[in-house]
């Protein structure tokens, strides 16, 4: 689905794409050459490698090249040379010269103080000031100009949503400057650039500071106020205040005390005495807590400080129920006010604590507070002892005071490798999700067949209804991407009631959706056609499926990073000069964030995290033709050991096991492109769909259930009819199929469903 909140995929960066993520896929602008030459200009963003090579977006029928932003200058109905008034920009600029502010430019990233991908409405500052609602992007405002950077997922959306006061910077395209390059170009030397240090990771802020120093610009940290909040005022939504709940041990697989013990052993090994955890999903995972502060992600706004002999959770105590309070006490965790985090950091530094900080995620306000407090402590000790020395850069003899431990959070990898209980929860939740999707697709096709006029929002709402009826449903895991025709080409399209399209029977329909259950998180994409697809659509769909199959069947040695597998997914598209502008796979949390790191399957070969047993990743190649259609096929997989006949080098070999069991539409296939092995894979997958998903309904004997199982098994429930569905090429004789259910018990039901089943068969949902 989207981008990831991992060290390698953050929502904001200062390199060419300015965004890191990631999702529901990790979607970024992809260069024309996935593996550029050594002379290619490189930009690093929080360990994320971004290439600034030409972007090529090809068309199935012929070459279509995407122009850089410098050539695509706002052509929407030929915008007027004079921009319309923008009261928000005017009000923001008036603050630049106020006492205590004094800046010439202000940068507004997408994220909150925890570097979250999804954020509460009250923190959607970039969306408020710009009107662009995509999940990733960065706004930069000077006294005279306003520009917004976003990646390839959102180019089309940004074109629609930004008014004429804004310049769209298509990050990653040739000729498009980074934020720092642009600021260095448009500002006079010696200018001051303001940021809210709570909204930037320490690494991102340092990178920006160094980049703009080339023109003697100064980075100004505005600790006491956020300029967007100042103009938002009373219309700004209230901060979330949802109650926290305990995540049951039967789903977590390990109690909070054991997880904290693991963390403390990591601290001792690193020579650290305490760690600050600011990533919300890491806090939720290690304490076995879940919340509701952030849309689609079961987390709560909090910080966690873990010391060798204790732990403190900084959170609004009104969210803490008696059950949660007792749970925290049993784990040895004390409560502190959310806003007291900086004073705690100062206190730890004053005590000489060697604080472990993951500077790719901990915000600049926390990191700078610690560094400043350490320097003050050192200077105080030096004054008392008569020692002198330069401590401005924080480098000093450790015996004189703390200097900090700066390395990635140990929780990130531990959380990514699922235990047995977490995997079981993911499997169970995916089967319930499959049942909801089976009901949904039957409903949708029947509605389309009878001529109903359904909007993209209607469809997404109905899917929510089916899912919400499943046991353990909590929320969606992201806003459904429900795109008909050209809207499917907007990779992270979000339909709005006032502007969305009708689901057109004559066009491709892409539906990317997911759910949060008490025991797991789902993320699935299917692309379908309710009429007759064109030959071009069928070829593109088939090549996307071939890439999906190649990743699913991959076997690889342990210690293999995910980027190695990315080319598997693209190979069939590359053969005819096609590609897609996003990564192939992202990590997924267990009843947590739909995007998590550190693992991924992506062309960004800067991420060297190896795929390990128990990790969950998405498999979602696609193809998108701007203003025409979009195709994506997505399943979730978990990494498992594979029993190979040889073990070269004495190492393990790994592969994938599927979590998602929902049919793939067969009428979109160009059979001439598929190999025997690929057809066998599809047949076997659909057999598993029937076997696993139908078992989830074994206690149901209603006619609707029989209808659904007919759809799920992709055959007609009659022993005298051949299994027509999968023997598509004549490579194997049609196999006769009899339902595992006793047909005599359902004879009346099956006969009643004959016309409907035939309709679904010939429409492709066989």
N, C-alpha and C positions, 0 to 999 in steps of 0.2 A: 504493500500500500504506500507507505511514506518514508520520511527521513528519520534518522535515528538520533537519539540523545546520547551518543557515545562519544568517547574522546576523538574518534575519527570522523564522526558525523554530528557536528553541532549545528544548531539553527543559525548561528552567525559566525562569520569569519571575515577577515580583512583582506584575504587574498582575492583573486579574480572573481570568484563566485559570491563572496561575501556571505555565504550560507554554507552550512555544512550539512546537513542531514541528507528519517528519516528518516514514508512513508510513506506513510505506510510503505514505501520503498525508500531507498535512499535515492532521491531523484535530483540529479544535477545536470547541468549542461554537459553534454559529452562531446569531446572533440571529434573531428573527422577521423583522425588517426588515434586509435586507442593506445597504441604504444609509440609515442613520438620519439624522434631522434634525440640524441644527447644534446643537440643544440637548441632544443625547444626551451622556451622560457618557462621556468617553473615557479610556482607560488605555493607556499606552505601555509596552511591554516589549521592550527591546533592539530598537528600531525596529519592533516588531510592534504593529499597531493592534488593540486588542481593544474590542469594543463591549459595553456592559452593557445591552442591550435585551432584551425578553422573548424566550424561546426557544419557538418553536411547532413541535411535531412533529405533523404531521397524518397521518391515516390515510386510505388509499385510499377506504375506504367512508364515512368521516365525520370530523368534527373531533375530534382527540385532543390535548389540551393537556398538556404536561409541567409538573408543579408544581415550584416552586423547592425547594431543599433544606430551607428553613425550614419547609415544609409536609410534606415527605416524611420526616419524622424517623424513620428506622430502624423500618420496619414489618415487617421480615422476621420472621414468626411472632410479632409483637408482643414485641419484646425486653424482657427484664426491666428493671425500673427500676434495679436494682443490677447494675452491670457485673461480669462474671466476672473473676477475678484475671488479671493479665497480668504475668508475671515479667520480661519484657524492659523494659516501661515502668517497672516498679518499680526495676529495677537502673539504668536510665538516669537516673531522677530522683534516685537516691541520689548520683550523681556531681555534680549541680548545685552542691552546697555544699562540694565538696572544695577544698582549697587550690589556687590557681592556675587555678580554673575559675570559681566564683562567678557562676552565671547563673540566671536565672529562667525561661528558655525556651530551646529549642534547635530549630533548623530543619534538616531533613534533605532535601536535594533528590534528584533521581533520578540525576544524572550523576556522572561521574568528573572528574578534574582537567583533562580536555581537552574538556569540554562535549560528550561523545559521546552519541549517541542509544542505541546498543547498547554495553553495557559488560561487562567481565569479571565473573564471578560474585563475586569477592572485593570488588568495589566496589558490589554491589547492596545498599547499606545501607538505603535506604528500604524495599525489599521485605522485608529481614530484620526490621526493627523493626515494620512494620505488617502484614505478611502479604499486602499488595496487590502483585501482580506485574506490573501494567501498565507499559509502558515510560515513561510520563510521569505525574508526580505529585509532590507536595511534602508532607512530613509536618511538622507543627509540634507540639511537645510542651511543655507548661508543667508546673508542679508539680501541677496538678490536672486538666488537660484534655489531650486529644490529638485533633487534627483532620488530615484529609487532603484536599488539593485535587487534583482531576483534571478533565479535560475530557470533552466529550460522547462521545468514543470509548469511555470506560471506566466510565461511570456504572453500567451493569449489572454489570460485572465487580467493581467495587469494592463494590457492595452485597453480593455473594456472599462476598467474601474478608475484609472488615474485621470484626473482632469488636465486641462492644458497648461496648468502651472508646473506640472511635473515632467521631468525627462526620464523616460524609462531606460535603464541601463541593463542590457541583456547580458548578464554576467557570464563570462566564459567565451563569448563570441569575439572574433578578431576585431581589433580596433576599439574595444570597450575597456576603459580604464578601471582600475580598482578604486575603492573609495579614497584611499590615501593619495593615489596618483591624481585623482580628480581634484581633491582639496589642494594639493600642491600646485595644481594648474590654475585654479580659479581664485585662490586667496592670495592677497599680497604677502610678501615675506614677513615673518614675525607675527602671524595671526594666532589667535587663541581658539582652539577647538574644544567645545564642551561635551562631556558625557556624564551619564549617571553611572558611577562605578559599581553599583549593585547589579547592573544589567549587562556587564561585560565580564567574561572570565578574565583572570589575571593575565593569562597568556595573550588573549586578544587585545587587551588594553596595552600591554607592553609592545606588541607588534605594531599597533597603531602609533604609539608614541615615537617609536624608532623611525617609522616610515615618514611621518610628517616632519620629523626633525631635519630632514634633508633640505627643507625650505625655512628652517628656523621657526617652524610653528611649535606652539606649546599645547600640550594636552592638559585640559583643566578638568579636574574631578569635582563635580558638584554633589557633595555628600548630602547636603541638607534639603535639597528639593529636586524634583523632576519637572522640567519645564512644560512637558505635555500635561502633567497633572495640574499645573498651575492654571492652564487655560481650560482644562476639562471641567474643573470645579464641581458644582453640585450635580451635574449631569453624569458624572462618572459613577459607574456601578459600584455597589458596596463590595468589600472583600468577602470571599466565600466563608461560610461558617458551618460546613456540613460535619456531622458527627463522625468520629473515627470508629472503626470496628476491628475486632480481632480476626485475623486470618487463621482459620482452623488448622490445627496441627496435622490433621489428616490430608490437607491440601499442601501445607508447607513442607512436611517431611522432616523438619528439624526445628526444635524449639529455639526461641530467641536467645536464651542463655547460652546454648551451644554455639550459636552463630557469633555472639559477642565474645565467647572464649576463643573462637577461631580468629576473630579480628585482633584480639589482644595478643595472640601469639605472633601475628603478623607485625604488630607494633614493636614487640620486643626484638624480633628478627631484624627490623629496620633501624633499631636504635632510637625509636620514637617513644614518647610518653603519652601522646594523645593524638587524636585525629578529628578533623572537622569534616562532616559529611553533609553536603548541601544538595546533592541530587535526590529528588523526592522518591524515585523508585528504589534507590539504594536504601534509604531510610525505611521505606515500607517493607522491603525484603528482609533486612537484618532484624527488624523488630517484630516481624509477622503482624503488621498492621495494614489496614487498607482504609482509604478515605474517599471523599467525594468532592474535593475542592476544585479539581481540574476536569474539564469536560473530557470524557472518553478514557481517562486514566484514573485508576482507583487509588489516588494518593492524596496526601494532605500537606499543606504548606507548613514546613518545619525545618529546623536544623538539628543535627545530632552531634554531640561531642562525646567521644568515647575515650576514657582514660584507662590506665592499667587497673585502677581500683574503683572505677565507677563510670557512670554515663549520665548525660543530661539531654533531655529532649526539649528543644525550644519551640513551643507551639502555643497557640491560643487555647487556654485550658477550658474554655467553654465547649470545645469540640470533644473533650475527653469524658467519656461515659464512665460510670463506676466499674463496669467490666474491664474497660481499657486501663483504667487507673490500677486496678488490681493486677492485671497482666503485666504492666510496666514495673510495678513494685516487685513482683516475683522475679523479674529479670534484672532487678537492681538499677532501674532507670528513674531518675528524678525529673520533675517538670520544672521548666523555667519559661518566662514570657518570650514570645517569638522575637520581640524587638530588643531583647537583652543580649543578642549574640555578639555584638561588637564589644560590649563591656566584658563579656566572658573571655573573648580572645585577648583583650588587654590584660586581664587577670592571669590567664595562663602564661602569657609572656613574662609578666612580672614575677611569676613563680619559677621561671626558668624552664618551662615546658618546651620540649622539642616537638613541635607541632607538625604532624603529617598533613600536607596540603596537596591535593590534586589540582594544580594550577590551570589545568585545561577545563575544569568545571567550577571550582571555587571562585566566587566573584572577586573582582579587584578590591572592593571595599574591605572584605575580610582579610585578604592576603596583605594588602597595604597596611591595615591596622596592626596585624601581627608584626610585620617587618619594622614598622615605626616603633612599636612598643619594645621590641627586642633591642633596637638601637638606643632607645632612651635608657633601658636597663643597663646596657653596656657602657654608655656614657656616664651614667650615674656611678657605676662601679669603678670606672676609670678615674673619675674625679676623686673618689674616696681613696683610691690606692695611688693616685698620682701618675697613672699610666696615661699615655697619649696615643692617639692613632685615629686613622680615618675609618669611620664605620658607615660612611654614607652608602656604600654598596652592600652592606650586610655581611661582608666577608671579614671574619675575625676569628680569633682563637676560640674554639668551642668551650674551653674551660672558663672563659670569661662570661659566657652567656649563650643562650640558645640561638641557633641559626635556622632551624626548621629542616624538615625532610620533604623534599619536593619530588613526588613520583605519582604514577597513576594509582587510583583508588584500588585497593585489593578486593573490594566488594564487587566491582564490575564483572570480573571474570568468574568469581564464585557464583554470582547470580545467573550468569549466562549458561553455566553447566548445570542442567536440571537434574535433580535427584529422582528417585523412582516415584515418589508420591506426586511430584510436580508433573512428570511425564504422564502418569496415569490420569491426573486431572485434565491435562491438555487433551488426551485421547478421548476421554468421556465427554468433555465439553464440545469437541469437534463433532462427535456423533449426534449430539442433540442439535447442534447448529446445522448439520446436514439434513436432519429431519425438517427443521424450519425452512430451509432453502428448498427442499423438495416440495413442500406445500406451496411455497411462494411461486416457484416456476410453473407449477400446474395451474395455479390461479392466474398468473400473468398471461400465460399462453391462451387460456380459455377466454380471458377478457379481450385480448387482442383479436382472437378469432371471431368473436361476436361483434367486433367493431367498436368496442369501447374506446373513448378518447381519454387516455391516461397521461398525465404529465410526469416528468422525471421525478418531481417531488411526491406525487401520488404513489409512484412505485416504491420509492425509498420509504415512505411512511408505512406502506403495507408490509414491506419486509420487516420493519421494526415491530409491527404488530405480531407477525408470526414468531419472531424471535422472542418477544417479551412473554409469550405463552410457554416458553421452555423453562424447565426447572433450573433454578440457579441463575437466571438472567439478571444482570445488574445494569448494563448500559451498552451502548454501542462502543466499539473500540476506536472509531473515528467517524466523521461525517461520511455517509455513503456517497460514493462517486457514481452517480446515476446519469450516464451521458448517452444520448441518442444522436446518431449521425456525427456531425462536426463537433459536438460537445464532447464526444468520446476522445477527441484528439487533445483536449485540455487535460493534461495528465492528472492534475489534482482538482478537477472540476467539482464545484459545489453548486447544485441547482438551487435557485431561489424561487419562491412561489410566484413572484411578480414578473420574472423574466425567463423561466425555464421553458424547455421545449416539450412538445407532445412526443411520446414514444412512437416513432414512425415504423410501421410494419415493413416499409421498404428500405430501411436503413439498419446498419449495425447498431447494436445496443450494448454498451459496456457497463457492467455493474461491479464495482469494487466495494466491498463492505466487510464488516467484522463486528464482533460482539465481545463484551466482557461478561464472563460468568464467574461464580464464586470459586470455581475450580480451574478456570483456564481462559485464554484469550484467543480469538479466532480472527482470521484475515483471509479473504478469498476473493478472487476476481474471475468472472466468467464473461465472455463476449458471445452474443447470440444474434441470430437474424430470424425474424418472424415471417419473412417473405422469401424471395429468391436472391441469394447473394450473387454478386458479379464474380466473374472469373478472377479478377484482380483481388477482390476481398478474400476469396477462397485461397488463393496462392499465399497472400500475406498471412492469413490465419494459420495455414498449414505450416508455414516456415516458423512462425512463432511457437506452434505446438512442438515442432521438431526440436527447437531449442529447449523447450520445457522438458521434453523427454530426455534429452542429452544430459541435462543437469540431474534429473531424477535418477538416472541410471549410472551416474558417475561413481567410480571407485578410485580412491586416491590414498597415498601413504599418509600416515599420521604426520603432524607438523606442517601440513599443507595449508597455506593461507587461502582465504576465500577468493582472492582476485584471480587465482590460477583457474578457477572454474568458470569465470565470467565469459571467456571466449567460447566455451561450450554452448552457451545459450545464444550467442550471436552468429555462430558459424553459418547456419543455414541462411540467415538474412544477409550476411556479408557476401555470400555467393552471387547475389543479384544486386549488390551495392546498397543494401538497406541497413539500418541500425535504429537504435532507440536512445533517447536522451535521459536515461536513468540507470541506476545500478540494477543488478539482477536479483539481489536478495538482501534482506536485512534480518537482524536478530529479532526475536519476539519474546516478551516476558511471559511468565506463567501466572495468569491472573494479575498481570501488571501491564506495563506500557506495551503497546503494539509494536513499537520500535525500540529496540535496545541494542547496545553494543556489548563487547567491542567487536564482535564478528560481523562480517558482511560478505556478500558475493558481489564484487563491483570491479569496474575497470580502474578504480583508484588504487594503484598498486602500492601506495604509501601505507596502507593498512596491512601489517604483517601478522596480525592475529591469526593463529591457526584454527581450523575447524576441529573441535574436540567432541568426543562422545558425550551425548546429552545436550549439546547445543541445538537450538531451534533456529531455522532460517526460512525465509520465504523463497519461493522459486517463481519468479514473475517476469519473464521476458515479454516484450510487447513490440508493437509498431504503431506509429501515429502519423497520420497524414493531415497536416494543418488544414482546417476548414473543410475536412471531408469525413474522416472516421478515425477511430482508435481501436486497437486490439490489445488485449492483455489476458494472459492465462496465469492464474496464481494459485498455488497450493502451499501449505506449510509442511516442512519436513523436519525430522530430527536426525541428528548424526548418530550412527551406530557402527559397531565393528562389523566388518565383512569377513567371512571365512573364505579366504583365497587359497588356491592349491599351492601357492608359493608365498614365501615371506622374505623377499629380497632384503638383505641387510638386517634381518631379524626384527623388523618393525611390524606394527599393526597396519592393516589397511582398513579404510573407513568408507562408508557409503551412507545412503539416506533411507529412511523409512517415512512413509506418508502419514500425515495427520488429517489431511483434508479428503473427504470422500463425497464429492458432488459431481454429477455428470458433466462431461464436456460435449458440446453440441457437435454431432457428426456431420450434419449436412454442410457445414462450413469447410469441410476438408476437400482438398484436391488430391484424390486417391493416387494419381499418377506420381506424386512426389514422395509418397510414403513407402518405406521399405517394409519387408515382411516383419522385421523385428519391431518396428514402430507400431505396426498394426497389432501385433501381439501384445505390446505394452498397453495399448488402448483397450483391447479386449480384456486383458487381465485387470486393468484398473477398474473398468466398469463392473466386472465380476465382484471385485472387492467392494465397490460402492453398494451393490445389491446385498452382499453377504453381511457387511458391517452395519449399513444404515437401516436395513429392514429389521435387523435384530433389535434395534432400538424401539421398534413398534410391535414387538411380539405379543404384547398383552392387548393389543387393539384389534377388534374384529369388525369394526364399522366399515361401511362401504367406502368412505373417504380413504381409510387406511388401505383398502385393496386397490383403490385408484392410485394412490401414491406409490405403493409397492410395484405396481405395474410400470410406473414411470421409472422408479429407481432401478429395477432390474433391466430396464431397456429392452424388454421383449414383451410379447403378448402372452398372457397367462393361459395358454392352451397347449396341451401336450401334442396336439396334432399340427401345430404351427412351428416352423423352424425358428431357430434363434437367428433372426434376420439381421440383427443389429450390427454385428461386428465382423462377419465374414464378408468384408467389403470388396475384396479384390479377386476372389476366386482362388486364392492361394491354398485355401483349405475348404473341405466340404462343409456345408452348413450343418451345425450340430443341433440335434433335437434337444429341446430344453423343456423340463417340467419343473414348475415352481417347487421349492423345498416344502412349501405348505401343502397340506392335503387338499387337492383341488376339489374333491367332492364336497368339502365343507364350505367352499366358496363359489360353487358352480353358478349359483344365481347371481352373485355379486359380479363375477367375471363376465358373464354374458351381458349383464346390464352395462358393463363398461366397454363393450367391444367398440362401439362407434368412437368413443372418446379416445381410447387407446390408439385406434387407427389414425385419428386426427393427429395425435401427438407424434406418432411414428413418422408420418409423412412430412410433418413440419420440422422434424429434426430432433425433437426430444423423444427419441424412440423408446 
